[in-house]
Amino acid sequence: MTETIIAIIMTIGALFVLLAAIGVVKMPDLFLRISVTTKAATLGVGLMLIGVVIHFSDFYTATRSFAIVLFVFLTAPISAHLIGRAAYIIGVPLWKNNRINELEGHYRQGTHELQSNKEEDSSVREGEDHDAQL
Amino acid sequence: MTLEEYITIFIIPTLSISVLLVFIRFLLGPSIPDRVVALDLLITIGIGFIACFCVVYNKSVFLDVAMILGLLAFLGTVAFSYYLEKIRKK
């Protein structure tokens, strides 16, 4: 009975990891790949560690497994955000069917800080276009 | 079929296929952040492998290795993103 439950849980976890791998290969864009990786693989690894906890069913293993699960669940979104922000700043191209780019012009050029208004930046760009036309 | 045989026959090959697929993206990846994401996913799948081996060999000592691997994946991604931002600044 317990072995059946462990087998089902670890199979679901392995299938989620396989889905994450297929998504990393098939998705057209870096940011879509990040969104696949940070959700599906984290859930799959968490399910497999829960299977380990059920198999051993002692306090020593359960503590370390939940520490690993907590650590992975805490750090996966942070690392995804960091690498996505760095990729957006260095100009990795978006998907060709992407229509709205709401962050455009909101990162300050030198310091990479977010700013809420993009008037000065767009005015600078318009001035550059004006100079180029002249 | 015991649980060890089931894990050896079905789950570890599933994880191996996903490692191969991620490695395709690691080789092809058009930009450096693609490769960083693929490396992060490879290490996360490695944690899954360690969980499988814990059940197969009935030893829970391997979980310490999984914890260190998770720490190294996070540190690697943070370091890569930090230095990727530095490229454009100068």
Backbone of each chain as ProteinMPNN parsed JSONL, in Angstrom:
{"seq_chain_A": "MTETIIAIIMTIGALFVLLAAIGVVKMPDLFLRISVTTKAATLGVGLMLIGVVIHFSDFYTATRSFAIVLFVFLTAPISAHLIGRAAYIIGVPLWKNNRINELEGHYRQGTHELQSNKEEDSSVREGEDHDAQL", "coords_chain_A": {"N_chain_A": [[0.844, -1.211, 0.0], [1.82, 1.281, 0.947], [4.006, 1.376, -0.731], [2.756, 1.57, -3.202], [1.638, 4.131, -3.044], [3.976, 5.676, -2.855], [5.109, 5.061, -5.343], [3.197, 6.187, -7.092], [3.335, 8.936, -6.405], [6.036, 9.542, -6.968], [6.076, 8.99, -9.683], [4.36, 10.963, -10.704], [5.896, 13.213, -10.048], [8.215, 12.741, -11.628], [7.054, 12.912, -14.154], [6.315, 15.603, -14.203], [8.846, 16.769, -14.188], [9.75, 15.847, -16.659], [7.935, 17.187, -18.32], [8.795, 19.81, -17.855], [11.311, 19.672, -19.061], [10.638, 19.162, -21.748], [9.267, 21.533, -22.262], [11.351, 23.394, -21.983], [12.83, 22.793, -24.238], [10.967, 23.257, -26.328], [9.748, 25.79, -26.098], [9.425, 29.136, -27.409], [10.962, 31.297, -26.528], [13.156, 33.048, -24.298], [12.023, 33.964, -21.878], [9.617, 32.641, -21.612], [10.661, 30.083, -21.365], [11.93, 30.337, -18.885], [9.675, 30.639, -17.267], [8.498, 28.123, -17.528], [10.471, 26.44, -16.418], [10.803, 27.3, -13.743], [8.442, 26.645, -12.483], [7.368, 23.989, -13.132], [9.536, 22.159, -12.819], [10.301, 22.637, -10.198], [8.006, 21.836, -8.774], [7.971, 19.118, -9.494], [10.385, 18.077, -8.381], [9.876, 18.587, -5.707], [7.686, 16.842, -5.248], [8.98, 14.367, -5.635], [10.77, 14.371, -3.492], [8.944, 14.316, -1.404], [8.008, 11.734, -1.752], [10.325, 10.34, -0.969], [10.333, 10.995, 1.755], [7.987, 9.656, 2.618], [8.79, 7.043, 2.159], [10.972, 6.558, 3.937], [10.042, 7.515, 6.4], [10.909, 8.585, 8.928], [11.977, 10.908, 11.472], [14.413, 12.117, 11.072], [15.046, 11.97, 8.325], [12.834, 13.296, 7.292], [13.07, 15.914, 8.194], [15.37, 16.872, 6.876], [14.578, 16.548, 4.209], [12.375, 18.278, 4.035], [13.711, 20.625, 4.519], [15.24, 20.804, 2.17], [13.163, 20.987, 0.271], [11.926, 23.368, 1.063], [14.044, 25.15, 0.665], [14.474, 24.945, -2.116], [11.972, 25.808, -3.043], [12.017, 28.414, -2.121], [14.252, 29.591, -3.387], [14.035, 29.202, -6.159], [12.081, 31.017, -7.475], [13.436, 33.438, -6.949], [15.924, 33.215, -8.243], [14.99, 32.904, -10.851], [13.777, 35.37, -11.287], [16.039, 37.045, -11.103], [17.689, 36.18, -13.264], [15.988, 36.644, -15.376], [15.677, 39.424, -15.246], [18.305, 40.288, -15.734], [18.604, 39.27, -18.317], [16.679, 40.75, -19.683], [17.769, 43.287, -19.447], [20.237, 43.117, -20.798], [19.273, 42.809, -23.307], [18.087, 40.511, -24.573], [16.259, 39.042, -27.23], [12.689, 39.354, -27.471], [9.746, 37.207, -27.873], [8.568, 36.768, -31.246], [5.86, 37.15, -31.722], [5.061, 38.689, -29.653], [3.226, 41.352, -28.246], [2.858, 43.434, -26.36], [5.077, 45.37, -24.55], [5.662, 46.236, -21.652], [7.683, 47.082, -20.013], [9.378, 48.648, -21.427], [11.779, 51.132, -21.72], [11.584, 51.75, -19.042], [13.681, 51.015, -17.432], [16.396, 52.612, -16.038], [19.183, 53.967, -17.783], [21.995, 53.934, -17.08], [22.209, 53.045, -14.37], [20.504, 50.925, -14.092], [18.075, 51.06, -12.664], [14.636, 50.758, -11.757], [12.129, 52.949, -13.003], [9.168, 54.918, -12.664], [8.053, 56.681, -14.518], [8.428, 57.195, -17.991], [9.001, 59.399, -19.476], [11.235, 61.166, -19.82], [13.14, 59.489, -20.839], [11.943, 58.605, -23.224], [11.712, 61.048, -24.455], [14.348, 61.662, -24.822], [14.953, 59.671, -26.64], [13.309, 60.472, -28.761], [14.508, 62.889, -29.355], [16.943, 61.962, -30.279], [16.085, 60.648, -32.574], [15.146, 62.858, -33.946], [17.497, 64.301, -34.362], [18.769, 62.469, -35.964], [17.137, 62.515, -38.176], [17.544, 65.104, -39.036]], "CA_chain_A": [[0.0, 0.0, 0.0], [2.712, 2.441, 1.019], [4.84, 1.384, -1.938], [1.942, 2.08, -4.311], [1.528, 5.594, -2.906], [5.281, 6.253, -3.21], [5.281, 4.937, -6.793], [2.346, 7.171, -7.777], [3.846, 10.298, -6.179], [7.296, 9.759, -7.691], [5.776, 9.035, -11.119], [3.853, 12.307, -11.031], [7.036, 14.126, -10.005], [9.073, 12.543, -12.805], [6.361, 13.429, -15.338], [6.426, 17.066, -14.193], [10.205, 17.117, -14.616], [9.811, 15.615, -18.113], [7.219, 18.306, -18.945], [9.666, 20.985, -17.813], [12.379, 19.507, -20.058], [10.046, 19.37, -23.074], [8.989, 22.953, -22.387], [12.605, 24.132, -22.205], [13.24, 22.628, -25.636], [9.997, 23.677, -27.341], [9.249, 27.16, -25.964], [10.12, 29.963, -28.398], [11.472, 32.543, -25.984], [13.848, 32.82, -23.031], [11.202, 34.249, -20.699], [8.683, 31.509, -21.494], [11.434, 28.955, -20.828], [12.102, 30.557, -17.452], [8.414, 30.393, -16.566], [8.293, 26.671, -17.466], [11.453, 25.821, -15.528], [10.684, 27.626, -12.331], [7.25, 26.063, -11.851], [7.163, 22.546, -13.291], [10.635, 21.375, -12.253], [10.254, 22.763, -8.745], [6.936, 20.976, -8.271], [8.358, 17.719, -9.676], [11.394, 17.706, -7.389], [9.197, 18.555, -4.405], [6.913, 15.601, -5.14], [9.882, 13.223, -5.462], [11.292, 14.381, -2.121], [7.864, 13.859, -0.528], [8.049, 10.273, -1.852], [11.427, 9.874, -0.109], [9.892, 11.118, 3.154], [7.032, 8.583, 2.926], [9.494, 5.764, 2.158], [11.759, 6.346, 5.151], [9.097, 7.809, 7.498], [11.445, 8.93, 10.237], [12.067, 12.351, 11.67], [15.715, 12.574, 10.585], [14.951, 12.187, 6.883], [11.775, 14.253, 6.983], [13.56, 17.27, 8.434], [16.274, 17.305, 5.798], [13.836, 16.658, 2.958], [11.588, 19.514, 4.022], [14.654, 21.733, 4.356], [15.568, 20.922, 0.74], [11.976, 21.472, -0.453], [11.747, 24.789, 1.395], [15.116, 25.904, 0.035], [14.22, 25.014, -3.566], [10.788, 26.635, -3.277], [12.337, 29.823, -1.875], [15.269, 30.169, -4.254], [13.725, 29.12, -7.592], [11.559, 32.278, -8.018], [14.409, 34.531, -6.866], [16.917, 33.081, -9.324], [14.307, 33.156, -12.121], [13.626, 36.819, -11.432], [17.344, 37.666, -11.353], [18.212, 35.909, -14.603], [15.097, 37.311, -16.323], [15.987, 40.855, -15.244], [19.587, 40.466, -16.425], [18.408, 39.012, -19.743], [15.956, 41.885, -20.269], [18.641, 44.462, -19.51], [21.236, 42.999, -21.861], [18.629, 42.869, -24.608], [17.699, 39.244, -25.216], [15.047, 39.352, -27.98], [11.411, 38.769, -27.058], [9.095, 36.376, -28.877], [8.186, 37.64, -32.366], [4.433, 37.452, -31.649], [4.781, 39.46, -28.449], [2.701, 42.653, -28.672], [2.967, 44.474, -25.344], [6.327, 45.349, -23.808], [5.364, 47.335, -20.735], [8.892, 47.529, -19.318], [10.273, 49.338, -22.347], [12.115, 52.482, -21.315], [11.435, 51.993, -17.619], [14.953, 50.814, -16.747], [17.307, 53.734, -16.269], [20.211, 53.424, -18.67], [23.28, 53.657, -16.467], [22.187, 52.377, -13.077], [19.563, 49.798, -14.165], [17.011, 51.16, -11.682], [13.301, 50.929, -12.327], [11.496, 54.236, -12.753], [7.761, 54.754, -13.02], [7.719, 57.454, -15.719], [9.465, 57.044, -19.025], [8.92, 60.554, -20.361], [12.537, 61.729, -20.181], [13.854, 58.534, -21.69], [11.358, 58.614, -24.571], [12.034, 62.331, -25.085], [15.73, 61.544, -25.296], [14.949, 58.883, -27.877], [12.752, 61.269, -29.848], [15.527, 63.847, -29.741], [17.927, 61.272, -31.108], [15.49, 60.444, -33.892], [15.102, 64.158, -34.611], [18.843, 64.593, -34.851], [19.098, 61.559, -37.071], [16.431, 62.953, -39.377], [18.184, 66.31, -39.547]], "C_chain_A": [[0.875, 1.256, 0.0], [3.573, 2.544, -0.237], [4.07, 1.898, -3.137], [1.845, 3.6, -4.251], [2.845, 6.254, -3.309], [5.481, 6.207, -4.722], [4.455, 5.965, -7.54], [2.93, 8.579, -7.632], [5.13, 10.536, -6.978], [7.08, 9.742, -9.198], [5.257, 10.399, -11.534], [4.999, 13.323, -11.034], [7.927, 14.0, -11.221], [8.399, 13.057, -14.066], [6.407, 14.955, -15.375], [7.82, 17.511, -14.634], [10.358, 16.928, -16.124], [9.086, 16.726, -18.868], [8.069, 19.562, -18.957], [10.75, 20.891, -18.87], [11.84, 19.718, -21.467], [9.758, 20.851, -23.303], [10.242, 23.765, -22.631], [13.061, 23.969, -23.646], [12.276, 23.331, -26.578], [9.567, 25.135, -27.25], [10.059, 28.12, -26.828], [10.977, 31.083, -27.823], [12.161, 32.256, -24.653], [12.909, 32.968, -21.841], [10.133, 33.185, -20.506], [9.4, 30.283, -20.95], [11.64, 29.104, -19.329], [10.818, 30.23, -16.705], [8.101, 28.902, -16.505], [9.186, 26.055, -16.397], [11.122, 26.055, -14.069], [9.426, 27.06, -11.702], [7.233, 24.55, -11.922], [8.271, 21.738, -12.627], [10.639, 21.463, -10.736], [9.186, 21.859, -8.14], [7.316, 19.504, -8.388], [9.361, 17.258, -8.63], [10.784, 17.669, -5.994], [8.393, 17.288, -4.209], [7.825, 14.398, -4.939], [10.471, 13.194, -4.061], [10.222, 13.98, -1.116], [7.76, 12.33, -0.573], [9.151, 9.678, -0.993], [11.015, 9.917, 1.357], [8.936, 9.988, 3.522], [7.754, 7.235, 3.002], [10.268, 5.538, 3.446], [10.913, 6.517, 6.405], [9.785, 7.846, 8.871], [11.737, 10.422, 10.273], [13.324, 12.927, 11.035], [15.654, 12.878, 9.092], [13.946, 13.279, 6.55], [12.254, 15.689, 7.161], [14.436, 17.755, 7.288], [15.535, 17.453, 4.473], [13.011, 17.935, 2.912], [12.486, 20.734, 3.974], [15.007, 21.928, 2.889], [14.387, 21.498, -0.028], [11.777, 22.96, -0.201], [12.796, 25.639, 0.692], [14.867, 26.049, -1.465], [13.025, 25.916, -3.85], [11.077, 28.104, -3.033], [13.258, 30.379, -2.943], [14.932, 30.102, -5.734], [13.093, 30.404, -8.133], [12.573, 33.411, -7.997], [15.408, 34.432, -8.01], [16.269, 33.306, -10.684], [14.13, 34.645, -12.355], [14.954, 37.479, -11.783], [17.808, 37.426, -12.778], [17.298, 36.536, -15.664], [15.386, 38.8, -16.419], [17.297, 41.124, -15.99], [19.419, 40.262, -17.929], [17.659, 40.161, -20.404], [16.875, 43.087, -20.419], [19.669, 44.326, -20.625], [20.607, 42.797, -23.22], [18.435, 41.545, -25.308], [16.374, 39.464, -25.948], [13.81, 38.644, -27.436], [10.858, 37.901, -28.188], [8.55, 37.265, -29.984], [6.696, 37.954, -32.357], [4.064, 38.247, -30.41], [4.353, 40.879, -28.823], [2.942, 43.756, -27.659], [4.297, 44.308, -24.622], [6.269, 46.502, -22.827], [6.598, 47.848, -20.013], [9.761, 48.428, -20.181], [10.515, 50.776, -21.906], [12.004, 52.751, -19.84], [12.705, 51.708, -16.833], [15.876, 51.968, -17.086], [18.586, 53.205, -16.908], [21.489, 53.047, -17.928], [23.197, 52.77, -15.247], [21.271, 51.171, -13.037], [18.513, 49.842, -13.063], [15.689, 51.297, -12.403], [12.812, 52.327, -12.032], [10.081, 54.165, -13.301], [7.406, 55.53, -14.279], [8.826, 57.287, -16.748], [9.48, 58.235, -19.972], [10.306, 61.016, -20.796], [13.286, 60.796, -21.123], [13.313, 58.567, -23.108], [11.665, 59.938, -25.264], [13.47, 62.303, -25.607], [15.763, 60.758, -26.608], [14.369, 59.67, -29.043], [13.752, 62.321, -30.333], [16.591, 63.206, -30.619], [17.386, 61.033, -32.524], [15.454, 61.758, -34.682], [16.469, 64.512, -35.189], [19.199, 63.71, -36.042], [18.378, 62.001, -38.357], [17.065, 64.229, -39.947], [19.493, 65.952, -40.279]], "O_chain_A": [[0.703, 2.159, -0.818], [3.836, 3.635, -0.743], [4.631, 2.579, -3.995], [1.955, 4.279, -5.273], [2.848, 7.263, -4.014], [5.957, 7.171, -5.323], [4.93, 6.559, -8.508], [3.012, 9.326, -8.607], [5.3, 11.59, -7.59], [7.815, 10.406, -9.929], [5.648, 10.936, -12.571], [5.069, 14.186, -11.909], [8.354, 15.004, -11.793], [9.068, 13.579, -14.957], [6.525, 15.544, -16.449], [7.968, 18.497, -15.357], [11.005, 17.732, -16.794], [9.546, 17.166, -19.922], [8.077, 20.302, -19.941], [11.085, 21.888, -19.51], [12.485, 20.366, -22.291], [9.976, 21.369, -24.398], [10.215, 24.725, -23.401], [13.621, 24.9, -24.224], [12.72, 23.949, -27.545], [9.063, 25.679, -28.233], [11.269, 27.939, -26.968], [11.667, 31.763, -28.583], [11.784, 31.315, -23.955], [12.985, 32.185, -20.894], [9.776, 32.858, -19.374], [8.83, 29.526, -20.165], [11.54, 28.13, -18.583], [10.855, 29.619, -15.637], [7.499, 28.447, -15.533], [8.734, 25.256, -15.576], [11.153, 25.131, -13.256], [9.346, 26.997, -10.475], [7.098, 23.884, -10.896], [7.996, 20.748, -11.949], [10.943, 20.482, -10.057], [9.418, 21.2, -7.127], [7.022, 18.719, -7.488], [9.213, 16.18, -8.056], [11.138, 16.811, -5.186], [8.409, 16.709, -3.123], [7.498, 13.5, -4.163], [10.656, 12.118, -3.492], [10.532, 13.376, -0.09], [7.461, 11.698, 0.44], [8.957, 8.641, -0.359], [11.309, 8.994, 2.116], [9.043, 9.417, 4.607], [7.385, 6.379, 3.807], [10.231, 4.439, 4.0], [11.051, 5.755, 7.361], [9.323, 7.235, 9.834], [11.742, 11.1, 9.246], [13.328, 14.05, 10.53], [16.147, 13.912, 8.643], [14.166, 14.086, 5.647], [11.896, 16.573, 6.382], [14.286, 18.872, 6.792], [15.82, 18.367, 3.699], [12.95, 18.602, 1.879], [12.087, 21.773, 3.449], [15.071, 23.058, 2.405], [14.558, 22.379, -0.871], [11.495, 23.722, -1.126], [12.489, 26.717, 0.182], [15.025, 27.135, -2.024], [13.056, 26.705, -4.795], [10.459, 28.965, -3.66], [13.08, 31.518, -3.373], [15.491, 30.875, -6.512], [13.53, 30.867, -9.186], [12.591, 34.249, -8.898], [15.709, 35.426, -8.67], [16.913, 33.84, -11.587], [14.306, 35.133, -13.472], [15.009, 38.358, -12.644], [18.272, 38.353, -13.441], [17.771, 36.918, -16.734], [15.353, 39.383, -17.503], [17.39, 42.066, -16.776], [20.015, 40.987, -18.726], [17.952, 40.518, -21.545], [16.78, 43.825, -21.4], [19.953, 45.298, -21.326], [21.325, 42.627, -24.205], [18.602, 41.462, -26.525], [15.443, 40.016, -25.36], [13.873, 37.495, -27.0], [11.403, 37.857, -29.291], [8.115, 38.386, -29.72], [6.296, 38.959, -32.946], [2.882, 38.459, -30.139], [5.023, 41.54, -29.616], [3.203, 44.897, -28.04], [4.608, 43.221, -24.135], [6.75, 47.6, -23.107], [6.567, 48.943, -19.451], [10.785, 48.924, -19.711], [9.57, 51.547, -21.737], [12.293, 53.863, -19.398], [12.809, 52.116, -15.676], [16.115, 52.271, -18.256], [19.019, 52.097, -16.592], [22.014, 51.951, -18.126], [23.999, 51.85, -15.085], [21.257, 50.451, -12.039], [18.095, 48.795, -12.568], [15.607, 51.861, -13.494], [13.044, 52.85, -10.942], [9.813, 53.455, -14.269], [6.544, 55.094, -15.042], [10.009, 57.244, -16.41], [9.908, 58.12, -21.12], [10.546, 61.237, -21.983], [13.962, 61.226, -22.058], [14.073, 58.561, -24.076], [11.857, 59.983, -26.479], [13.773, 62.838, -26.674], [16.478, 61.105, -27.547], [14.851, 59.569, -30.171], [13.847, 62.614, -31.525], [17.08, 63.812, -31.572], [18.094, 61.185, -33.52], [15.691, 61.788, -35.89], [16.589, 64.957, -36.331], [19.842, 64.15, -36.996], [18.913, 61.887, -39.46], [17.121, 64.421, -41.161], [20.181, 66.839, -40.782]]}, "seq_chain_B": "MTLEEYITIFIIPTLSISVLLVFIRFLLGPSIPDRVVALDLLITIGIGFIACFCVVYNKSVFLDVAMILGLLAFLGTVAFSYYLEKIRKK", "coords_chain_B": {"N_chain_B": [[6.36, -6.652, -8.761], [8.85, -4.862, -7.185], [9.291, -1.769, -5.333], [11.818, -0.706, -5.752], [12.639, -1.851, -8.178], [10.672, -0.768, -9.841], [11.286, 1.975, -9.719], [13.843, 1.901, -10.814], [13.314, 0.982, -13.381], [11.34, 2.649, -14.552], [11.262, 5.398, -13.547], [13.857, 6.507, -13.328], [14.81, 6.283, -16.071], [12.947, 8.118, -17.211], [13.778, 10.521, -16.025], [16.318, 10.575, -17.123], [15.812, 10.927, -19.85], [14.749, 13.504, -19.734], [17.009, 14.882, -18.911], [18.585, 14.602, -21.196], [17.03, 16.096, -23.039], [17.121, 18.665, -21.904], [19.814, 19.083, -22.145], [20.1, 19.339, -24.876], [18.976, 21.892, -25.244], [20.849, 23.245, -23.767], [23.1, 23.027, -25.37], [22.23, 24.201, -27.792], [21.243, 26.718, -27.142], [20.448, 30.073, -27.872], [21.356, 32.389, -26.56], [23.352, 33.557, -23.741], [21.862, 33.643, -21.228], [19.925, 31.64, -21.763], [21.468, 29.326, -21.588], [22.219, 29.46, -18.926], [19.759, 29.099, -17.645], [19.207, 26.502, -18.508], [21.281, 25.116, -17.268], [20.619, 25.489, -14.576], [18.231, 24.036, -14.508], [19.243, 21.498, -15.064], [20.708, 20.927, -12.714], [18.614, 20.916, -10.906], [17.193, 18.657, -11.782], [19.126, 16.825, -11.124], [18.856, 16.803, -8.319], [16.454, 15.419, -8.178], [17.31, 12.91, -9.181], [18.981, 12.147, -7.056], [17.102, 11.825, -5.055], [15.751, 9.582, -6.065], [17.84, 7.65, -5.921], [18.203, 7.533, -3.179], [15.892, 6.147, -2.386], [16.224, 3.738, -3.788], [18.69, 2.582, -2.9], [18.226, 2.623, -0.229], [19.287, 4.419, 1.626], [19.531, 7.338, 3.47], [21.483, 9.195, 3.515], [22.339, 10.459, 1.274], [20.84, 12.714, 0.903], [22.009, 14.977, 1.927], [23.854, 15.686, -0.013], [22.075, 16.499, -1.969], [21.067, 18.816, -0.827], [23.342, 20.499, -0.832], [23.689, 20.653, -3.569], [21.409, 22.099, -4.379], [21.965, 24.533, -3.145], [24.299, 25.262, -4.565], [23.265, 25.563, -7.157], [21.59, 27.799, -6.88], [23.488, 29.751, -6.095], [25.143, 29.791, -8.354], [23.4, 30.71, -10.381], [22.782, 33.263, -9.407], [25.324, 34.475, -9.448], [25.934, 34.378, -12.196], [23.869, 36.044, -13.256], [24.48, 38.449, -12.047], [27.013, 39.098, -13.16], [26.307, 39.154, -15.847], [24.722, 41.421, -15.972], [26.677, 43.3, -15.543], [28.061, 43.461, -17.923], [26.913, 45.19, -19.827], [27.179, 47.654, -18.697], [29.495, 49.235, -18.995]], "CA_chain_B": [[7.466, -5.711, -8.962], [9.066, -4.049, -5.983], [9.416, -0.326, -5.574], [13.158, -0.418, -6.279], [12.624, -2.193, -9.603], [9.843, 0.209, -10.557], [12.032, 3.238, -9.861], [14.967, 1.701, -11.736], [12.885, 0.734, -14.759], [10.509, 3.7, -15.139], [11.433, 6.807, -13.162], [15.208, 6.974, -13.676], [14.855, 6.6, -17.505], [12.227, 9.374, -17.487], [14.664, 11.633, -15.671], [17.449, 10.611, -18.062], [15.332, 11.558, -21.095], [14.645, 14.944, -19.534], [18.375, 15.439, -18.907], [19.014, 14.727, -22.602], [16.314, 17.208, -23.677], [17.656, 19.933, -21.398], [21.168, 19.254, -22.668], [19.939, 19.892, -26.231], [18.827, 23.347, -25.114], [22.118, 23.783, -23.26], [24.026, 23.162, -26.493], [21.704, 25.065, -28.849], [20.752, 27.977, -26.622], [20.974, 31.191, -28.664], [22.008, 33.413, -25.749], [23.94, 33.034, -22.514], [20.849, 33.325, -20.21], [19.329, 30.336, -22.057], [22.327, 28.269, -21.056], [22.165, 29.512, -17.47], [18.495, 28.471, -17.251], [19.327, 25.06, -18.739], [22.165, 24.579, -16.217], [19.822, 25.467, -13.353], [17.294, 22.913, -14.604], [20.027, 20.256, -14.962], [21.02, 20.662, -11.31], [17.357, 20.56, -10.237], [16.921, 17.259, -12.105], [20.071, 16.061, -10.311], [18.252, 16.586, -7.001], [15.493, 14.329, -8.362], [18.086, 11.665, -9.266], [19.449, 11.781, -5.722], [15.941, 11.304, -4.327], [15.542, 8.207, -6.544], [18.87, 6.752, -5.409], [17.923, 7.344, -1.755], [14.899, 5.086, -2.216], [16.698, 2.472, -4.339], [19.721, 2.002, -2.049], [17.73, 2.636, 1.148], [20.155, 5.227, 2.484], [19.082, 8.726, 3.43], [22.641, 10.089, 3.678], [22.541, 11.197, 0.028], [20.052, 13.954, 0.871], [22.919, 16.101, 2.188], [24.387, 16.083, -1.316], [21.012, 17.239, -2.664], [20.992, 20.165, -0.253], [24.47, 21.278, -1.345], [23.446, 20.922, -4.995], [20.45, 23.204, -4.479], [22.694, 25.768, -2.791], [25.207, 25.618, -5.662], [22.469, 26.036, -8.294], [21.163, 29.172, -6.599], [24.645, 30.649, -6.133], [25.588, 29.924, -9.734], [22.496, 31.58, -11.141], [22.94, 34.648, -8.932], [26.6, 35.007, -9.928], [25.832, 34.601, -13.636], [23.038, 37.203, -13.575], [25.208, 39.641, -11.603], [28.038, 39.493, -14.123], [25.678, 39.494, -17.131], [24.33, 42.831, -15.929], [27.854, 44.164, -15.596], [28.608, 43.529, -19.283], [26.366, 46.298, -20.578], [27.282, 48.938, -18.01], [30.612, 50.078, -19.382]], "C_chain_B": [[7.639, -4.849, -7.72], [9.258, -2.592, -6.372], [10.775, 0.009, -6.184], [13.226, -0.715, -7.773], [11.814, -1.18, -10.4], [10.597, 1.516, -10.78], [13.169, 3.074, -10.862], [14.492, 1.576, -13.178], [12.16, 1.939, -15.351], [10.966, 5.122, -14.811], [12.823, 7.322, -13.554], [15.368, 7.151, -15.19], [14.084, 7.854, -17.89], [13.103, 10.583, -17.173], [15.836, 11.726, -16.639], [17.045, 11.238, -19.384], [15.227, 13.057, -20.91], [16.016, 15.593, -19.452], [18.874, 15.607, -20.34], [18.34, 15.912, -23.283], [16.861, 18.555, -23.213], [19.056, 20.175, -21.948], [21.152, 19.72, -24.122], [19.818, 21.41, -26.172], [20.114, 23.982, -24.611], [23.127, 23.945, -24.389], [23.543, 24.178, -27.506], [21.593, 26.514, -28.429], [21.289, 29.214, -27.282], [21.717, 32.216, -27.824], [22.552, 32.78, -24.472], [22.882, 32.767, -21.431], [20.089, 32.025, -20.484], [20.149, 29.217, -21.437], [22.316, 28.262, -19.539], [20.891, 28.839, -16.962], [18.576, 26.959, -17.419], [20.214, 24.418, -17.672], [21.426, 24.475, -14.887], [18.868, 24.269, -13.364], [18.02, 21.581, -14.517], [20.317, 19.924, -13.5], [19.759, 20.286, -10.546], [16.968, 19.111, -10.536], [17.888, 16.347, -11.351], [19.565, 15.819, -8.904], [17.215, 15.462, -7.079], [16.17, 12.972, -8.472], [18.511, 11.204, -7.879], [18.294, 11.245, -4.883], [15.643, 9.864, -4.75], [16.565, 7.249, -5.946], [18.724, 6.53, -3.914], [16.944, 6.197, -1.555], [15.465, 3.746, -2.672], [17.707, 1.811, -3.401], [19.39, 2.088, -0.569], [18.681, 3.351, 2.104], [19.724, 6.674, 2.354], [20.239, 9.702, 3.541], [22.805, 10.969, 2.449], [21.791, 12.527, -0.013], [20.917, 15.171, 1.189], [23.508, 16.624, 0.881], [23.345, 16.9, -2.081], [20.904, 18.663, -2.137], [22.116, 21.05, -0.783], [24.268, 21.606, -2.816], [22.462, 22.068, -5.189], [21.111, 24.537, -4.174], [23.585, 26.221, -3.947], [24.444, 26.13, -6.876], [22.058, 27.484, -8.089], [22.343, 30.139, -6.699], [25.134, 30.859, -7.553], [24.716, 30.85, -10.544], [22.644, 33.036, -10.72], [24.234, 35.258, -9.461], [26.545, 35.292, -11.426], [25.009, 35.842, -13.956], [23.732, 38.497, -13.16], [26.224, 40.075, -12.656], [27.468, 39.751, -15.501], [25.189, 40.929, -17.144], [25.525, 43.758, -16.054], [28.372, 44.359, -17.018], [28.206, 44.838, -19.959], [26.742, 47.655, -20.001], [28.376, 49.82, -18.565], [30.524, 50.511, -20.831]], "O_chain_B": [[6.702, -4.194, -7.264], [9.37, -2.236, -7.545], [10.878, 0.897, -7.03], [13.792, 0.06, -8.544], [12.209, -0.78, -11.495], [10.562, 2.093, -11.867], [13.438, 3.972, -11.66], [15.183, 2.013, -14.099], [12.336, 2.234, -16.533], [11.05, 5.963, -15.706], [12.953, 8.44, -14.053], [16.024, 8.113, -15.591], [14.502, 8.584, -18.788], [13.165, 11.54, -17.945], [16.303, 12.823, -16.946], [17.817, 11.987, -19.983], [15.571, 13.816, -21.815], [16.181, 16.737, -19.876], [19.502, 16.612, -20.672], [18.989, 16.654, -24.021], [17.045, 19.471, -24.015], [19.448, 21.316, -22.19], [22.07, 20.412, -24.563], [20.464, 22.127, -26.936], [20.44, 25.112, -24.975], [23.922, 24.885, -24.38], [24.346, 24.945, -28.037], [21.813, 27.426, -29.226], [22.504, 29.416, -27.268], [22.634, 32.862, -28.331], [22.258, 31.626, -24.159], [22.981, 31.743, -20.754], [19.65, 31.367, -19.541], [19.608, 28.286, -20.841], [22.394, 27.201, -18.92], [20.922, 28.101, -15.977], [18.076, 26.212, -16.577], [19.937, 23.306, -17.22], [21.584, 23.496, -14.157], [18.717, 23.577, -12.357], [17.483, 20.625, -13.957], [20.187, 18.771, -13.088], [19.802, 19.446, -9.647], [16.47, 18.41, -9.656], [17.527, 15.231, -10.979], [19.806, 14.753, -8.337], [17.106, 14.65, -6.16], [15.674, 11.986, -7.925], [18.418, 10.019, -7.556], [18.476, 10.32, -4.092], [15.323, 9.022, -3.912], [16.206, 6.155, -5.509], [19.077, 5.462, -3.414], [17.131, 5.366, -0.666], [15.224, 2.724, -2.03], [17.603, 0.615, -3.13], [20.191, 1.669, 0.267], [18.855, 2.935, 3.249], [19.57, 7.181, 1.243], [20.019, 10.908, 3.651], [23.334, 12.078, 2.536], [22.07, 13.372, -0.863], [20.595, 16.281, 0.766], [23.646, 17.831, 0.684], [23.683, 17.872, -2.757], [20.678, 19.601, -2.901], [21.887, 22.205, -1.141], [24.624, 22.694, -3.27], [22.656, 22.913, -6.063], [20.862, 25.54, -4.844], [23.631, 27.407, -4.275], [24.917, 27.036, -7.561], [22.16, 28.301, -9.004], [22.232, 31.206, -7.303], [25.501, 31.974, -7.926], [25.215, 31.678, -11.306], [22.635, 33.936, -11.559], [24.252, 36.417, -9.876], [27.044, 36.321, -11.882], [25.392, 36.622, -14.828], [23.597, 39.52, -13.831], [26.301, 41.251, -13.01], [28.071, 40.496, -16.274], [25.224, 41.592, -18.181], [25.417, 44.859, -16.594], [29.063, 45.343, -17.285], [29.03, 45.51, -20.58], [26.653, 48.677, -20.682], [28.216, 51.039, -18.607], [31.397, 51.23, -21.314]]}, "name": "protein", "num_of_chains": 2, "seq": "MTETIIAIIMTIGALFVLLAAIGVVKMPDLFLRISVTTKAATLGVGLMLIGVVIHFSDFYTATRSFAIVLFVFLTAPISAHLIGRAAYIIGVPLWKNNRINELEGHYRQGTHELQSNKEEDSSVREGEDHDAQLMTLEEYITIFIIPTLSISVLLVFIRFLLGPSIPDRVVALDLLITIGIGFIACFCVVYNKSVFLDVAMILGLLAFLGTVAFSYYLEKIRKK"}
